[in-house]
C-alpha cells in the first residue's frame, strides 16, 4: 500500500470533530514550494560569489540610499 493510499484509509477513521484539523494541515501541505525566479537566482549567485551590494542598515536608511541613487 502506498503512502497516499494509507493516508486515504486513515481519513475514514478520523472522527468528524477532528477532521477540520486534518483538512487545515493538508491544505498547508498541498501548497507547492515557491521557487525563486531567474532574476532572484542570479542575484543570489552574484552575492554568494562576492559581487553585488550588501546593505546592513535600517529600512529607513535603505530607502534613503535608494532615493539618492535615482
Long-range contacts (C-beta under 8 A, 24 or more apart in sequence): none
